[in-house]
Amino acid sequence: MIGLAGNNYIHACKICYFKIVTIIFADKTIITLMTPHIIKPNINTTPVDISKFFGFAVSVDCVIFGFDENVLKVLLIKSDLEEFLGKWSLLGDLVQLDEDLESASYRVLKERTGLDNVYLEQVYTFSSVDRHPAGRVVSTAYFSLVNVKHTQLQQMNNELHWHKVDELKTLAFDHKVILDTCLKQLQKKVQEEPIIFNLLENKFSLRDLQSLYEAILGVKLDRRNFRKKLFTTGLLVDINEMENNVPHRPGKLYTFNETRYSKMKRKTFVGIDF
């Protein structure tokens, strides 16, 4: 009968250890073996040949949210890849050699919407080995918030349209997972910071603002309670104007008090919990 009494390691060099194995036989004979144990180099501590790691691509995928007709929408483009022919996908592209992730995302936004000064937030990196039919592609997802009325969509060679988020069941690649992940982050973030105003005109009614919160959160909010919470924040400015040409009773118009928020966000602003 053979048993292992213990394993130990003796440091020999930067990438090699000696593994000590003690074997005890039934007759109490003890044998100690010393075998080399190679440790793979770490790029942060040891010079490493990284040429073999350039066999994959890095990309960005942009979940571009907009608010139109009281509905939360996302901008999608139709894929022409054989594997996803006719399916809709998010907008994205490979990161170029002279770009960082954020620069690549802003480039995609500018090329397709004509906008370059928009809210953009990094959410998650998706790295499933088989996520793209072209080969190994690791993609970092961003979501952005744009005013639909200010966009100038560039069609180029593929169809490009706004789609209702709550009606989307499938997308090309793993883009439905990316969309759902970004939507969850948006739902969380709008209750922590007033980023929601990026989706509205500079002047808006409380009706529009509540409809937007409801569209993002996927819930109906009590009108009185909603308004009480918003006014408590001090982030709304009554500009003494009323809505025009609306099919309902005109309401007051407000603007977002960005100056006040800038002063209070580090000390007193704790978000809006609905």
Contacts in CASP RR format, 6 or more apart in sequence:
PFRMAT RR
TARGET T0000
AUTHOR 0000-0000-0000
METHOD contacts of the structure
MODEL  1
MIGLAGNNYIHACKICYFKIVTIIFADKTIITLMTPHIIKPNINTTPVDI
SKFFGFAVSVDCVIFGFDENVLKVLLIKSDLEEFLGKWSLLGDLVQLDED
LESASYRVLKERTGLDNVYLEQVYTFSSVDRHPAGRVVSTAYFSLVNVKH
TQLQQMNNELHWHKVDELKTLAFDHKVILDTCLKQLQKKVQEEPIIFNLL
ENKFSLRDLQSLYEAILGVKLDRRNFRKKLFTTGLLVDINEMENNVPHRP
GKLYTFNETRYSKMKRKTFVGIDF
1 25 0 8 1.000
1 26 0 8 1.000
2 23 0 8 1.000
2 24 0 8 1.000
2 25 0 8 1.000
2 26 0 8 1.000
3 23 0 8 1.000
3 24 0 8 1.000
4 21 0 8 1.000
4 22 0 8 1.000
4 23 0 8 1.000
4 24 0 8 1.000
5 22 0 8 1.000
5 23 0 8 1.000
5 24 0 8 1.000
5 30 0 8 1.000
6 20 0 8 1.000
6 21 0 8 1.000
6 22 0 8 1.000
7 19 0 8 1.000
7 20 0 8 1.000
7 21 0 8 1.000
8 19 0 8 1.000
8 20 0 8 1.000
9 17 0 8 1.000
9 18 0 8 1.000
9 19 0 8 1.000
9 20 0 8 1.000
9 37 0 8 1.000
10 17 0 8 1.000
10 18 0 8 1.000
10 20 0 8 1.000
10 34 0 8 1.000
11 17 0 8 1.000
12 18 0 8 1.000
12 36 0 8 1.000
14 45 0 8 1.000
14 46 0 8 1.000
15 38 0 8 1.000
15 39 0 8 1.000
15 40 0 8 1.000
15 41 0 8 1.000
15 46 0 8 1.000
16 36 0 8 1.000
16 37 0 8 1.000
16 38 0 8 1.000
16 39 0 8 1.000
17 36 0 8 1.000
17 37 0 8 1.000
17 38 0 8 1.000
17 39 0 8 1.000
18 34 0 8 1.000
18 35 0 8 1.000
18 36 0 8 1.000
18 37 0 8 1.000
19 34 0 8 1.000
19 35 0 8 1.000
19 36 0 8 1.000
19 37 0 8 1.000
20 32 0 8 1.000
20 33 0 8 1.000
20 34 0 8 1.000
21 32 0 8 1.000
21 33 0 8 1.000
21 34 0 8 1.000
21 35 0 8 1.000
22 30 0 8 1.000
22 31 0 8 1.000
22 32 0 8 1.000
22 33 0 8 1.000
23 30 0 8 1.000
23 31 0 8 1.000
23 32 0 8 1.000
23 33 0 8 1.000
24 30 0 8 1.000
25 31 0 8 1.000
41 47 0 8 1.000
41 48 0 8 1.000
42 48 0 8 1.000
43 50 0 8 1.000
55 136 0 8 1.000
56 135 0 8 1.000
56 136 0 8 1.000
56 137 0 8 1.000
56 138 0 8 1.000
57 94 0 8 1.000
57 95 0 8 1.000
57 134 0 8 1.000
57 135 0 8 1.000
57 136 0 8 1.000
57 137 0 8 1.000
57 138 0 8 1.000
58 94 0 8 1.000
58 95 0 8 1.000
58 101 0 8 1.000
58 137 0 8 1.000
58 138 0 8 1.000
58 139 0 8 1.000
58 140 0 8 1.000
59 92 0 8 1.000
59 93 0 8 1.000
59 94 0 8 1.000
59 95 0 8 1.000
59 104 0 8 1.000
59 137 0 8 1.000
59 138 0 8 1.000
59 139 0 8 1.000
59 140 0 8 1.000
60 92 0 8 1.000
60 93 0 8 1.000
60 95 0 8 1.000
60 101 0 8 1.000
60 104 0 8 1.000
60 105 0 8 1.000
60 108 0 8 1.000
60 139 0 8 1.000
60 140 0 8 1.000
60 141 0 8 1.000
60 142 0 8 1.000
61 90 0 8 1.000
61 91 0 8 1.000
61 92 0 8 1.000
61 126 0 8 1.000
61 139 0 8 1.000
61 140 0 8 1.000
61 141 0 8 1.000
61 142 0 8 1.000
61 175 0 8 1.000
61 178 0 8 1.000
62 90 0 8 1.000
62 91 0 8 1.000
62 92 0 8 1.000
62 105 0 8 1.000
62 108 0 8 1.000
62 109 0 8 1.000
62 141 0 8 1.000
62 142 0 8 1.000
62 143 0 8 1.000
62 144 0 8 1.000
63 74 0 8 1.000
63 90 0 8 1.000
63 123 0 8 1.000
63 141 0 8 1.000
63 142 0 8 1.000
63 143 0 8 1.000
63 144 0 8 1.000
63 178 0 8 1.000
63 179 0 8 1.000
63 182 0 8 1.000
63 183 0 8 1.000
64 74 0 8 1.000
64 75 0 8 1.000
64 91 0 8 1.000
64 109 0 8 1.000
64 112 0 8 1.000
64 113 0 8 1.000
64 143 0 8 1.000
64 144 0 8 1.000
64 146 0 8 1.000
65 72 0 8 1.000
65 73 0 8 1.000
65 74 0 8 1.000
65 143 0 8 1.000
65 144 0 8 1.000
65 145 0 8 1.000
65 146 0 8 1.000
65 165 0 8 1.000
65 182 0 8 1.000
65 186 0 8 1.000
65 199 0 8 1.000
66 72 0 8 1.000
66 73 0 8 1.000
66 74 0 8 1.000
66 75 0 8 1.000
66 145 0 8 1.000
66 146 0 8 1.000
66 147 0 8 1.000
66 148 0 8 1.000
66 162 0 8 1.000
66 199 0 8 1.000
67 73 0 8 1.000
67 147 0 8 1.000
67 148 0 8 1.000
67 199 0 8 1.000
67 200 0 8 1.000
67 212 0 8 1.000
67 215 0 8 1.000
68 148 0 8 1.000
68 149 0 8 1.000
68 162 0 8 1.000
70 208 0 8 1.000
70 211 0 8 1.000
70 212 0 8 1.000
70 215 0 8 1.000
71 164 0 8 1.000
71 165 0 8 1.000
71 166 0 8 1.000
71 215 0 8 1.000
72 164 0 8 1.000
72 165 0 8 1.000
72 166 0 8 1.000
72 212 0 8 1.000
72 215 0 8 1.000
72 216 0 8 1.000
73 148 0 8 1.000
73 162 0 8 1.000
73 163 0 8 1.000
73 164 0 8 1.000
73 165 0 8 1.000
74 90 0 8 1.000
74 162 0 8 1.000
74 163 0 8 1.000
74 165 0 8 1.000
74 168 0 8 1.000
74 179 0 8 1.000
75 91 0 8 1.000
75 112 0 8 1.000
75 113 0 8 1.000
75 151 0 8 1.000
75 153 0 8 1.000
75 160 0 8 1.000
75 161 0 8 1.000
75 162 0 8 1.000
75 163 0 8 1.000
76 88 0 8 1.000
76 89 0 8 1.000
76 90 0 8 1.000
76 91 0 8 1.000
76 160 0 8 1.000
76 161 0 8 1.000
76 162 0 8 1.000
76 163 0 8 1.000
76 171 0 8 1.000
77 88 0 8 1.000
77 89 0 8 1.000
77 90 0 8 1.000
77 91 0 8 1.000
77 112 0 8 1.000
77 158 0 8 1.000
77 159 0 8 1.000
77 160 0 8 1.000
78 86 0 8 1.000
78 87 0 8 1.000
78 88 0 8 1.000
78 89 0 8 1.000
78 158 0 8 1.000
78 159 0 8 1.000
78 160 0 8 1.000
79 85 0 8 1.000
79 86 0 8 1.000
79 87 0 8 1.000
79 88 0 8 1.000
79 89 0 8 1.000
79 158 0 8 1.000
79 172 0 8 1.000
80 86 0 8 1.000
80 157 0 8 1.000
80 158 0 8 1.000
81 133 0 8 1.000
81 172 0 8 1.000
83 133 0 8 1.000
84 172 0 8 1.000
84 173 0 8 1.000
87 170 0 8 1.000
87 171 0 8 1.000
87 172 0 8 1.000
88 163 0 8 1.000
88 168 0 8 1.000
88 171 0 8 1.000
88 172 0 8 1.000
89 171 0 8 1.000
89 172 0 8 1.000
89 173 0 8 1.000
89 175 0 8 1.000
90 171 0 8 1.000
90 175 0 8 1.000
90 178 0 8 1.000
90 179 0 8 1.000
91 108 0 8 1.000
91 109 0 8 1.000
91 112 0 8 1.000
92 108 0 8 1.000
93 104 0 8 1.000
93 107 0 8 1.000
93 108 0 8 1.000
94 104 0 8 1.000
94 137 0 8 1.000
95 101 0 8 1.000
95 104 0 8 1.000
96 104 0 8 1.000
99 107 0 8 1.000
101 122 0 8 1.000
101 140 0 8 1.000
101 142 0 8 1.000
102 120 0 8 1.000
102 122 0 8 1.000
102 142 0 8 1.000
105 120 0 8 1.000
105 142 0 8 1.000
105 144 0 8 1.000
106 116 0 8 1.000
106 120 0 8 1.000
109 115 0 8 1.000
109 116 0 8 1.000
109 118 0 8 1.000
109 120 0 8 1.000
109 144 0 8 1.000
109 146 0 8 1.000
110 116 0 8 1.000
111 154 0 8 1.000
112 153 0 8 1.000
112 154 0 8 1.000
112 160 0 8 1.000
113 146 0 8 1.000
113 151 0 8 1.000
113 152 0 8 1.000
113 153 0 8 1.000
113 154 0 8 1.000
114 151 0 8 1.000
114 152 0 8 1.000
114 154 0 8 1.000
115 146 0 8 1.000
115 150 0 8 1.000
115 151 0 8 1.000
118 144 0 8 1.000
118 145 0 8 1.000
118 146 0 8 1.000
118 198 0 8 1.000
119 144 0 8 1.000
119 145 0 8 1.000
119 146 0 8 1.000
119 195 0 8 1.000
119 198 0 8 1.000
120 142 0 8 1.000
120 143 0 8 1.000
120 144 0 8 1.000
121 142 0 8 1.000
121 143 0 8 1.000
121 144 0 8 1.000
121 185 0 8 1.000
121 189 0 8 1.000
122 140 0 8 1.000
122 141 0 8 1.000
122 142 0 8 1.000
123 141 0 8 1.000
123 142 0 8 1.000
123 143 0 8 1.000
123 181 0 8 1.000
123 182 0 8 1.000
123 185 0 8 1.000
124 140 0 8 1.000
124 141 0 8 1.000
124 178 0 8 1.000
124 181 0 8 1.000
124 182 0 8 1.000
124 185 0 8 1.000
125 138 0 8 1.000
125 139 0 8 1.000
125 140 0 8 1.000
125 141 0 8 1.000
126 138 0 8 1.000
126 139 0 8 1.000
126 140 0 8 1.000
126 141 0 8 1.000
126 174 0 8 1.000
126 177 0 8 1.000
126 178 0 8 1.000
127 138 0 8 1.000
127 139 0 8 1.000
128 174 0 8 1.000
129 136 0 8 1.000
131 137 0 8 1.000
131 139 0 8 1.000
131 173 0 8 1.000
131 174 0 8 1.000
132 139 0 8 1.000
132 173 0 8 1.000
139 178 0 8 1.000
141 178 0 8 1.000
141 181 0 8 1.000
141 182 0 8 1.000
142 182 0 8 1.000
143 182 0 8 1.000
143 185 0 8 1.000
143 186 0 8 1.000
145 186 0 8 1.000
145 195 0 8 1.000
145 196 0 8 1.000
145 198 0 8 1.000
145 199 0 8 1.000
146 198 0 8 1.000
146 199 0 8 1.000
147 198 0 8 1.000
147 199 0 8 1.000
147 200 0 8 1.000
147 201 0 8 1.000
148 162 0 8 1.000
149 201 0 8 1.000
153 160 0 8 1.000
154 160 0 8 1.000
165 179 0 8 1.000
165 183 0 8 1.000
166 218 0 8 1.000
168 176 0 8 1.000
168 179 0 8 1.000
169 176 0 8 1.000
170 176 0 8 1.000
171 179 0 8 1.000
186 216 0 8 1.000
187 216 0 8 1.000
187 217 0 8 1.000
189 195 0 8 1.000
190 196 0 8 1.000
190 213 0 8 1.000
190 216 0 8 1.000
190 217 0 8 1.000
190 272 0 8 1.000
191 271 0 8 1.000
191 272 0 8 1.000
191 273 0 8 1.000
191 274 0 8 1.000
192 271 0 8 1.000
193 265 0 8 1.000
193 269 0 8 1.000
193 271 0 8 1.000
194 233 0 8 1.000
194 235 0 8 1.000
194 256 0 8 1.000
194 261 0 8 1.000
194 272 0 8 1.000
196 209 0 8 1.000
196 212 0 8 1.000
196 213 0 8 1.000
196 216 0 8 1.000
197 204 0 8 1.000
197 256 0 8 1.000
199 212 0 8 1.000
200 208 0 8 1.000
200 209 0 8 1.000
200 212 0 8 1.000
202 255 0 8 1.000
202 256 0 8 1.000
203 239 0 8 1.000
203 241 0 8 1.000
203 253 0 8 1.000
203 254 0 8 1.000
203 255 0 8 1.000
204 253 0 8 1.000
204 254 0 8 1.000
204 255 0 8 1.000
205 243 0 8 1.000
205 251 0 8 1.000
205 252 0 8 1.000
205 253 0 8 1.000
205 254 0 8 1.000
206 226 0 8 1.000
206 227 0 8 1.000
206 230 0 8 1.000
206 251 0 8 1.000
206 252 0 8 1.000
206 254 0 8 1.000
207 248 0 8 1.000
207 251 0 8 1.000
209 230 0 8 1.000
209 254 0 8 1.000
210 221 0 8 1.000
210 223 0 8 1.000
210 226 0 8 1.000
210 227 0 8 1.000
213 221 0 8 1.000
213 226 0 8 1.000
213 274 0 8 1.000
214 220 0 8 1.000
214 221 0 8 1.000
217 274 0 8 1.000
219 274 0 8 1.000
221 274 0 8 1.000
226 274 0 8 1.000
229 272 0 8 1.000
229 274 0 8 1.000
230 236 0 8 1.000
230 272 0 8 1.000
233 269 0 8 1.000
233 271 0 8 1.000
233 272 0 8 1.000
234 257 0 8 1.000
234 260 0 8 1.000
235 256 0 8 1.000
235 257 0 8 1.000
235 260 0 8 1.000
235 261 0 8 1.000
236 254 0 8 1.000
236 255 0 8 1.000
236 256 0 8 1.000
236 257 0 8 1.000
237 254 0 8 1.000
237 255 0 8 1.000
237 256 0 8 1.000
237 257 0 8 1.000
238 252 0 8 1.000
238 254 0 8 1.000
239 253 0 8 1.000
239 254 0 8 1.000
239 255 0 8 1.000
241 252 0 8 1.000
241 253 0 8 1.000
242 250 0 8 1.000
242 251 0 8 1.000
242 252 0 8 1.000
242 253 0 8 1.000
243 250 0 8 1.000
243 251 0 8 1.000
243 252 0 8 1.000
243 253 0 8 1.000
244 250 0 8 1.000
261 269 0 8 1.000
END
